[in-house]
């Protein structure tokens, strides 16, 4: 009887992990596909704007387009390290967490 209970708990935990993973992947894919401008606050007290295009597999880097910094030039494409980012704010209210 006890073995059956442990097996049910493991199955339930796996189902919860699978559900959370699918929500996470949906959020990331929706964010990258949205092409919305976002504002990013960096640790060096720099504010930038860009469009998030992709996030690497280990969630260590973000690939962005149209990176605007306090400097006069705009970078067409850039890679930002996650460890340099304090916050990311999206321009529009998105329904990223709405499961369809």
Secondary structure, DSSP 8 states (H G I E B T S, - for coil): -HHHHHHHHHHHHHHHHHHHHHHHHHHHHHHHHH--EEEEEETTS-EEEEEEEEE-TTS-EEEEEEEE-SSS-EEEEEEEEGGGEEEEEESS---TT---
